[in-house]
Amino acid sequence: MKESVFNSEIWLPKRLEEIFPFFGDAHNLEIITPPWLRFEVLTKGSIEMRPGTLIDYRIRLHGVQLRWRTNIEAWEPPNRFIDDQVRGPFLRWHHEHIFESQDNGTLCRDRVHYAVLGGPLVDRLFVRRDVEKIFKFRRQKLMELFDKNAVSPQ
């Protein structure tokens, strides 16, 4: 299985202690996910984040409704966490979120290792563009939420 790697980052002018709790609330994914995905957290109530936590979602990809389940593989507040797809649209989705204090703010980095059915050709023709659009939306939404003057390097 051939994996692709996607990296994204944004600097936000808020302290790490203010930024991490936003990402630590799984329900906030609904806010920073593009509306065209019709993303919904199915796990009800407050979700206690820790290694082994399972979270269920529903998304719509190109008109097809799908269920997605992730496992919190690592939980290291306020610096890092990892979610791994257990079931969903990818053959593999391993998403590492990294947070670092930098220049009186927080550098938020995403590192995603993923694999798709159809391999590199399907990734290059279809999937990569979707992943890039999703993270572009996420960066723009985070800038709206935390500072209109935030810097997004990508």
C-alpha positions, 0 to 999 in steps of 0.5 A, spaced: 500 500 500 503 506 497 502 512 502 501 519 501 503 524 506 500 531 507 503 537 511 499 543 513 501 549 518 498 555 521 500 560 526 495 563 530 496 569 535 493 565 541 497 562 547 498 554 546 493 554 552 488 557 549 489 553 542 489 546 544 483 546 548 479 548 541 482 542 538 481 537 544 474 538 543 472 533 537 465 537 536 469 543 534 471 539 527 464 540 525 466 548 525 472 547 521 470 542 516 467 544 509 460 544 509 460 541 502 462 534 506 456 535 511 460 532 516 457 530 523 460 528 529 455 522 531 458 520 538 454 524 543 455 528 549 462 530 551 468 526 549 473 524 553 480 525 549 485 519 551 488 514 548 483 509 545 477 513 545 473 512 539 469 517 535 464 516 530 462 521 524 458 521 518 461 525 512 458 526 504 464 525 499 462 526 492 455 525 494 456 518 497 454 518 505 460 515 509 461 513 516 468 514 519 471 512 526 477 514 529 481 512 534 485 517 539 492 513 538 496 519 542 494 524 547 499 529 549 496 535 551 498 541 550 503 539 544 500 533 540 495 528 539 494 523 533 487 520 530 487 514 526 482 511 522 479 505 524 473 505 519 472 510 513 473 512 506 481 511 506 485 505 506 489 508 511 488 515 515 493 517 520 493 524 522 498 527 527 496 534 530 502 538 533 502 545 537 508 549 539 509 555 542 512 560 537 513 568 537 507 569 542 502 565 539 501 557 537 504 554 530 499 548 529 501 543 524 498 537 521 501 531 518 497 526 515 499 519 512 494 516 508 492 511 502 487 510 498 483 505 494 486 505 487 493 508 489 497 514 487 494 515 480 487 516 484 490 520 489 493 524 484 487 525 480 482 526 485 483 525 493 489 530 493 485 536 491 480 534 496 485 533 502 488 540 500 481 544 499 479 541 506 485 543 509 485 550 506 478 551 508 480 549 515 486 554 515 481 560 513 476 558 518 481 558 524 484 565 522 476 567 522 476 564 529 482 566 532 485 572 528 483 575 521 491 577 521 493 570 522 499 567 517 497 561 513 504 559 510 500 554 505 
